[in-house]
Amino acid sequence: MPKDWNELTRLTKGADITIERVRLVENGIAIEGEFELPMLARLAAEDQVFIMAFIQCHGSIKDMEEMFGISYPTVKNRLNRLADKLKLVQNYTFSPLEEVTSQQNGVLSELERGEITAEEAIERLKK
């Protein structure tokens, strides 16, 4: 059994894996089921190191350039590639409150009072 994620990553060669048994070392309790690896643990070892270094550098691209001996564009490209792999939140653009029309405000009020469902509100707001 591999002792660390780097070894696990090397053995699996990036293939999807499912963990089926977890044992708590301190008290010997084992839990069985299907567990996915956390998103960061699914990355290649070199990407994990890059992310840890970025955190250690407090997000300073200049420090990353020095640490890895690479250029600014190289750091940015690698960060962009990792950001694409680690999409966590979908960005939505909302209008500022003062731009909400009275019709939209009415729909939101109805939703708040429970007079319509969220799905109905979404459909009406789309119009």
Z-matrix of the N, CA and C atoms (Angstrom, degrees):
N
C 1 1.462
C 2 1.527 1 108.59
N 3 1.339 2 118.28 1 128.88
C 4 1.465 3 120.63 2 179.66
C 5 1.521 4 111.34 3 -62.45
N 6 1.321 5 115.61 4 143.04
C 7 1.466 6 120.88 5 -177.65
C 8 1.516 7 112.82 6 -89.87
N 9 1.318 8 118.62 7 -16.48
C 10 1.460 9 119.39 8 179.41
C 11 1.523 10 110.42 9 -145.32
N 12 1.354 11 114.97 10 168.13
C 13 1.463 12 120.60 11 -176.42
C 14 1.516 13 111.76 12 -66.38
N 15 1.343 14 117.74 13 -32.53
C 16 1.463 15 118.93 14 -179.64
C 17 1.522 16 110.38 15 -60.75
N 18 1.322 17 116.52 16 -42.86
C 19 1.461 18 120.93 17 179.07
C 20 1.526 19 109.84 18 -66.57
N 21 1.319 20 117.13 19 -41.57
C 22 1.460 21 121.76 20 178.82
C 23 1.528 22 110.22 21 -62.02
N 24 1.325 23 116.36 22 -43.44
C 25 1.463 24 121.14 23 178.50
C 26 1.523 25 110.52 24 -62.07
N 27 1.333 26 117.07 25 -41.49
C 28 1.462 27 121.43 26 179.24
C 29 1.523 28 110.82 27 -64.39
N 30 1.325 29 116.91 28 -43.10
C 31 1.461 30 120.87 29 -178.46
C 32 1.526 31 112.77 30 -67.19
N 33 1.315 32 117.16 31 -39.08
C 34 1.470 33 120.68 32 -176.35
C 35 1.515 34 112.72 33 -84.23
N 36 1.328 35 116.76 34 -15.45
C 37 1.463 36 122.55 35 179.40
C 38 1.527 37 112.05 36 52.70
N 39 1.337 38 116.03 37 38.07
C 40 1.454 39 121.32 38 175.64
C 41 1.517 40 115.29 39 82.09
N 42 1.348 41 117.84 40 0.23
C 43 1.467 42 120.32 41 179.20
C 44 1.528 43 109.28 42 -69.61
N 45 1.328 44 116.42 43 151.26
C 46 1.459 45 120.68 44 176.00
C 47 1.521 46 109.12 45 -64.82
N 48 1.324 47 115.57 46 136.92
C 49 1.461 48 120.32 47 176.99
C 50 1.521 49 108.92 48 -133.93
N 51 1.316 50 114.92 49 157.53
C 52 1.452 51 121.91 50 175.32
C 53 1.518 52 107.23 51 -125.36
N 54 1.306 53 116.09 52 132.14
C 55 1.449 54 121.36 53 176.25
C 56 1.520 55 106.88 54 -84.96
N 57 1.336 56 117.39 55 131.19
C 58 1.459 57 120.26 56 -177.43
C 59 1.518 58 113.81 57 -109.73
N 60 1.312 59 117.43 58 -14.07
C 61 1.462 60 119.57 59 -179.87
C 62 1.521 61 109.36 60 -145.23
N 63 1.313 62 115.29 61 132.38
C 64 1.458 63 121.63 62 177.25
C 65 1.521 64 106.72 63 -124.10
N 66 1.339 65 116.52 64 132.02
C 67 1.460 66 120.32 65 178.66
C 68 1.517 67 109.04 66 -120.99
N 69 1.321 68 115.84 67 127.78
C 70 1.454 69 121.28 68 176.28
C 71 1.524 70 107.61 69 -81.17
N 72 1.323 71 117.34 70 112.99
C 73 1.455 72 122.82 71 -172.27
C 74 1.525 73 111.76 72 -60.46
N 75 1.319 74 116.61 73 -42.51
C 76 1.465 75 120.85 74 -173.84
C 77 1.525 76 113.69 75 -59.74
N 78 1.337 77 116.63 76 -40.84
C 79 1.465 78 118.01 77 -176.31
C 80 1.525 79 113.51 78 -121.32
N 81 1.325 80 118.00 79 4.01
C 82 1.453 81 121.45 80 174.81
C 83 1.516 82 115.45 81 74.20
N 84 1.305 83 118.37 82 6.66
C 85 1.459 84 120.89 83 178.84
C 86 1.528 85 108.80 84 -72.30
N 87 1.335 86 115.21 85 133.65
C 88 1.467 87 120.75 86 177.94
C 89 1.518 88 109.00 87 -115.53
N 90 1.319 89 115.01 88 139.89
C 91 1.456 90 121.90 89 177.78
C 92 1.518 91 106.86 90 -120.84
N 93 1.327 92 115.41 91 129.07
C 94 1.454 93 119.42 92 179.65
C 95 1.519 94 109.93 93 -114.03
N 96 1.313 95 116.09 94 146.60
C 97 1.447 96 122.91 95 -179.18
C 98 1.512 97 107.84 96 162.61
N 99 1.318 98 116.70 97 -159.49
C 100 1.464 99 120.49 98 175.69
C 101 1.514 100 108.06 99 -114.04
N 102 1.334 101 116.06 100 119.18
C 103 1.451 102 122.28 101 -178.46
C 104 1.520 103 108.80 102 -124.19
N 105 1.324 104 116.51 103 132.21
C 106 1.462 105 120.14 104 174.63
C 107 1.519 106 108.90 105 -86.36
N 108 1.307 107 115.11 106 149.10
C 109 1.460 108 119.26 107 172.89
C 110 1.521 109 108.81 108 -68.11
N 111 1.331 110 117.64 109 147.71
C 112 1.467 111 119.00 110 172.99
C 113 1.527 112 109.53 111 -59.26
N 114 1.323 113 116.06 112 153.44
C 115 1.461 114 121.55 113 -175.75
C 116 1.534 115 112.33 114 -53.72
N 117 1.325 116 117.31 115 -42.73
C 118 1.462 117 119.75 116 -178.96
C 119 1.527 118 111.77 117 -65.90
N 120 1.322 119 116.92 118 -35.19
C 121 1.464 120 120.55 119 -179.48
C 122 1.521 121 111.88 120 -70.36
N 123 1.320 122 118.17 121 -17.76
C 124 1.462 123 121.87 122 178.90
C 125 1.529 124 112.26 123 -80.22
N 126 1.330 125 116.06 124 -13.74
C 127 1.464 126 119.59 125 -179.95
C 128 1.519 127 110.76 126 -74.33
N 129 1.316 128 115.75 127 157.25
C 130 1.465 129 121.09 128 174.23
C 131 1.529 130 108.85 129 -61.84
N 132 1.315 131 116.57 130 151.84
C 133 1.465 132 121.91 131 -177.01
C 134 1.528 133 111.80 132 -54.67
N 135 1.341 134 117.12 133 -41.82
C 136 1.470 135 119.21 134 -178.15
C 137 1.535 136 111.63 135 -66.38
N 138 1.330 137 116.80 136 -31.38
C 139 1.465 138 119.82 137 176.09
C 140 1.535 139 110.95 138 -71.40
N 141 1.324 140 116.16 139 -37.54
C 142 1.467 141 119.76 140 176.67
C 143 1.526 142 110.61 141 -62.72
N 144 1.323 143 116.31 142 -42.67
C 145 1.473 144 120.74 143 178.06
C 146 1.522 145 110.17 144 -62.75
N 147 1.329 146 117.25 145 -42.38
C 148 1.458 147 121.56 146 -179.85
C 149 1.528 148 110.88 147 -60.58
N 150 1.323 149 116.69 148 -44.42
C 151 1.465 150 120.98 149 179.63
C 152 1.526 151 110.76 150 -65.30
N 153 1.332 152 117.34 151 -43.12
C 154 1.467 153 119.84 152 178.59
C 155 1.528 154 110.82 153 -62.41
N 156 1.332 155 116.18 154 -40.08
C 157 1.467 156 119.88 155 178.27
C 158 1.519 157 110.55 156 -64.82
N 159 1.326 158 117.43 157 -40.66
C 160 1.461 159 121.68 158 179.46
C 161 1.526 160 110.46 159 -60.82
N 162 1.319 161 116.44 160 -41.74
C 163 1.471 162 120.38 161 177.43
C 164 1.521 163 109.90 162 -66.60
N 165 1.325 164 116.89 163 -43.89
C 166 1.465 165 120.75 164 178.70
C 167 1.526 166 111.21 165 -60.45
N 168 1.338 167 116.99 166 -32.74
C 169 1.467 168 122.18 167 178.45
C 170 1.527 169 111.63 168 -85.12
N 171 1.328 170 116.88 169 7.47
C 172 1.465 171 122.07 170 -179.85
C 173 1.527 172 111.97 171 55.03
N 174 1.339 173 116.16 172 33.95
C 175 1.451 174 120.85 173 176.49
C 176 1.523 175 114.42 174 77.81
N 177 1.307 176 117.77 175 12.35
C 178 1.467 177 120.65 176 -179.50
C 179 1.529 178 110.28 177 -81.52
N 180 1.320 179 115.56 178 113.03
C 181 1.464 180 119.56 179 178.61
C 182 1.523 181 109.88 180 -66.09
N 183 1.314 182 116.44 181 -35.45
C 184 1.469 183 120.06 182 178.27
C 185 1.536 184 110.53 183 -59.60
N 186 1.342 185 116.18 184 -44.91
C 187 1.468 186 119.63 185 178.39
C 188 1.529 187 111.45 186 -65.04
N 189 1.336 188 116.57 187 -34.90
C 190 1.462 189 120.29 188 178.16
C 191 1.532 190 110.17 189 -66.78
N 192 1.336 191 116.84 190 -39.22
C 193 1.464 192 120.78 191 176.75
C 194 1.525 193 110.04 192 -57.10
N 195 1.322 194 115.14 193 -46.50
C 196 1.473 195 120.38 194 -178.94
C 197 1.526 196 111.74 195 -67.79
N 198 1.324 197 116.97 196 -43.64
C 199 1.464 198 121.12 197 -176.71
C 200 1.524 199 112.05 198 -63.18
N 201 1.343 200 116.87 199 -42.18
C 202 1.454 201 120.74 200 -175.46
C 203 1.530 202 113.40 201 -100.93
N 204 1.331 203 117.07 202 -7.16
C 205 1.458 204 119.81 203 -178.82
C 206 1.516 205 112.41 204 65.73
N 207 1.336 206 116.06 205 39.47
C 208 1.457 207 120.83 206 -179.03
C 209 1.525 208 109.67 207 -126.32
N 210 1.333 209 116.50 208 166.57
C 211 1.461 210 121.65 209 -176.12
C 212 1.526 211 111.70 210 -84.02
N 213 1.322 212 114.79 211 164.10
C 214 1.464 213 122.03 212 176.99
C 215 1.527 214 111.53 213 -54.17
N 216 1.354 215 118.72 214 -50.18
C 217 1.466 216 118.93 215 179.92
C 218 1.534 217 112.81 216 -60.08
N 219 1.327 218 117.18 217 -34.32
C 220 1.458 219 120.40 218 179.17
C 221 1.524 220 110.59 219 -66.30
N 222 1.333 221 116.96 220 -43.63
C 223 1.466 222 120.89 221 177.28
C 224 1.523 223 109.39 222 -61.41
N 225 1.336 224 117.22 223 -47.97
C 226 1.469 225 121.26 224 -178.85
C 227 1.532 226 111.41 225 -60.70
N 228 1.336 227 116.49 226 -44.20
C 229 1.466 228 119.72 227 179.74
C 230 1.520 229 111.42 228 -61.99
N 231 1.314 230 116.38 229 -41.13
C 232 1.470 231 119.84 230 179.74
C 233 1.528 232 110.80 231 -67.78
N 234 1.330 233 116.96 232 -40.82
C 235 1.466 234 120.36 233 177.10
C 236 1.531 235 110.79 234 -63.57
N 237 1.323 236 117.18 235 -40.85
C 238 1.463 237 120.50 236 178.01
C 239 1.527 238 111.37 237 -63.50
N 240 1.325 239 116.13 238 -41.31
C 241 1.468 240 120.50 239 178.53
C 242 1.526 241 110.42 240 -63.01
N 243 1.330 242 116.51 241 -43.48
C 244 1.467 243 120.51 242 179.29
C 245 1.529 244 111.04 243 -68.15
N 246 1.314 245 116.87 244 -38.11
C 247 1.467 246 120.19 245 178.49
C 248 1.521 247 110.31 246 -62.05
N 249 1.329 248 117.22 247 -37.91
C 250 1.472 249 120.65 248 177.45
C 251 1.529 250 110.92 249 -64.33
N 252 1.333 251 116.50 250 -37.18
C 253 1.465 252 120.50 251 179.66
C 254 1.529 253 111.83 252 -72.58
N 255 1.323 254 116.68 253 -28.08
C 256 1.465 255 121.48 254 -172.91
C 257 1.521 256 112.73 255 -109.54
N 258 1.308 257 117.43 256 36.40
C 259 1.464 258 120.06 257 179.17
C 260 1.523 259 108.65 258 -57.92
N 261 1.321 260 116.95 259 116.72
C 262 1.454 261 121.51 260 -178.23
C 263 1.510 262 112.45 261 -107.49
N 264 1.306 263 115.87 262 -38.91
C 265 1.458 264 120.71 263 -173.44
C 266 1.517 265 108.88 264 -131.29
N 267 1.301 266 115.40 265 134.96
C 268 1.453 267 119.51 266 175.09
C 269 1.522 268 107.38 267 -85.84
N 270 1.306 269 116.80 268 130.69
C 271 1.460 270 120.58 269 -178.99
C 272 1.516 271 110.83 270 -83.30
N 273 1.308 272 115.61 271 134.24
C 274 1.450 273 122.22 272 175.32
C 275 1.515 274 108.15 273 -121.45
N 276 1.307 275 116.41 274 144.43
C 277 1.451 276 120.87 275 176.35
C 278 1.518 277 107.82 276 -104.24
N 279 1.309 278 115.85 277 124.69
C 280 1.449 279 121.28 278 178.36
C 281 1.512 280 109.12 279 -111.89
N 282 1.316 281 115.44 280 144.58
C 283 1.455 282 120.16 281 176.25
C 284 1.523 283 108.41 282 -71.80
N 285 1.321 284 117.80 283 144.84
C 286 1.456 285 119.34 284 173.08
C 287 1.524 286 109.61 285 -57.77
N 288 1.300 287 117.33 286 151.76
C 289 1.457 288 123.25 287 -174.24
C 290 1.523 289 112.11 288 -53.52
N 291 1.357 290 117.21 289 -39.52
C 292 1.463 291 119.04 290 -177.33
C 293 1.527 292 112.36 291 -68.35
N 294 1.343 293 118.14 292 -15.50
C 295 1.454 294 121.28 293 179.77
C 296 1.526 295 112.52 294 -91.78
N 297 1.334 296 117.89 295 -3.88
C 298 1.454 297 120.97 296 178.70
C 299 1.524 298 108.37 297 -71.07
N 300 1.323 299 115.91 298 126.48
C 301 1.464 300 119.85 299 -178.65
C 302 1.518 301 109.98 300 -73.70
N 303 1.311 302 116.00 301 163.39
C 304 1.465 303 119.77 302 179.23
C 305 1.521 304 110.09 303 -63.60
N 306 1.342 305 117.26 304 -33.98
C 307 1.456 306 120.47 305 178.42
C 308 1.537 307 109.99 306 -65.14
N 309 1.343 308 116.92 307 -45.54
C 310 1.455 309 120.75 308 177.74
C 311 1.520 310 110.43 309 -62.30
N 312 1.315 311 116.10 310 -40.83
C 313 1.460 312 120.86 311 179.69
C 314 1.521 313 110.26 312 -62.13
N 315 1.337 314 116.64 313 -38.78
C 316 1.459 315 120.99 314 178.19
C 317 1.519 316 111.93 315 -63.86
N 318 1.328 317 116.25 316 -42.03
C 319 1.462 318 120.99 317 178.49
C 320 1.530 319 109.48 318 -62.37
N 321 1.324 320 116.29 319 -45.43
C 322 1.463 321 120.36 320 179.76
C 323 1.522 322 111.68 321 -63.69
N 324 1.309 323 117.08 322 -37.31
C 325 1.465 324 121.11 323 177.83
C 326 1.530 325 110.64 324 -65.28
N 327 1.342 326 116.58 325 -43.23
C 328 1.460 327 120.31 326 177.79
C 329 1.528 328 110.99 327 -61.20
N 330 1.321 329 115.72 328 -41.01
C 331 1.459 330 120.80 329 178.47
C 332 1.527 331 110.01 330 -62.90
N 333 1.315 332 116.15 331 -45.85
C 334 1.462 333 121.18 332 -179.45
C 335 1.530 334 111.45 333 -60.43
N 336 1.322 335 117.22 334 -37.44
C 337 1.469 336 121.05 335 -179.60
C 338 1.524 337 112.08 336 -80.73
N 339 1.340 338 117.34 337 -5.54
C 340 1.455 339 120.80 338 179.19
C 341 1.513 340 113.79 339 81.44
N 342 1.323 341 116.92 340 15.50
C 343 1.458 342 121.01 341 -178.40
C 344 1.524 343 112.40 342 -79.00
N 345 1.336 344 116.81 343 -23.15
C 346 1.466 345 121.76 344 176.81
C 347 1.523 346 108.16 345 -134.92
N 348 1.326 347 115.67 346 160.83
C 349 1.467 348 120.53 347 178.30
C 350 1.530 349 109.64 348 -83.99
N 351 1.320 350 114.86 349 166.71
C 352 1.472 351 119.98 350 177.00
C 353 1.527 352 110.33 351 -61.59
N 354 1.317 353 116.64 352 -38.30
C 355 1.467 354 120.71 353 179.73
C 356 1.532 355 110.90 354 -63.46
N 357 1.350 356 115.38 355 -42.61
C 358 1.467 357 119.15 356 178.62
C 359 1.527 358 110.40 357 -63.85
N 360 1.336 359 115.64 358 -40.78
C 361 1.466 360 119.76 359 179.55
C 362 1.523 361 110.55 360 -62.38
N 363 1.311 362 116.96 361 -43.64
C 364 1.457 363 121.00 362 179.77
C 365 1.520 364 110.65 363 -60.97
N 366 1.324 365 116.70 364 -46.34
C 367 1.459 366 120.58 365 -179.85
C 368 1.525 367 111.01 366 -61.39
N 369 1.329 368 117.22 367 -43.15
C 370 1.468 369 120.27 368 -179.07
C 371 1.524 370 111.48 369 -69.44
N 372 1.319 371 116.87 370 -35.19
C 373 1.479 372 120.06 371 179.05
C 374 1.529 373 111.62 372 -70.72
N 375 1.319 374 116.95 373 -28.63
C 376 1.464 375 120.56 374 178.62
C 377 1.512 376 111.10 375 -65.15
N 378 1.359 377 116.38 376 -30.91
C 379 1.461 378 121.02 377 -178.97
C 380 1.492 379 107.80 378 -75.83
